[in-house]
Amino acid sequence: MPRFVTVARIAGMRSVHCTRAVYTALTTVAGVATADVAIGRATIEHDGRATPAAIGDAIALAGYELLETSEERQRSLPLL
């Protein structure tokens, strides 16, 4: 099954509290499997349903601003 990774640059984050707020908000986005959040960025692994707009909306709900996203598709390696 293809996996997608979205890297988001985020403005306004200045503390660990900020990273927790963004992480919590991202977990509500449909399709998100994991989110690695640090000050100023988030790397989100999802199944393709988590659009940049949905990610941006979640980040805005947490009180921060999505500056830009970049996306890549990852394929799962077959099990041997």
Secondary structure, DSSP 8 states (H G I E B T S, - for coil): --EEEEEEEEES--SHHHHHHHHHHHTTSTTEEEEEEETTEEEEEESS---HHHHHHHHHHTT-EEEEEEEEEE------
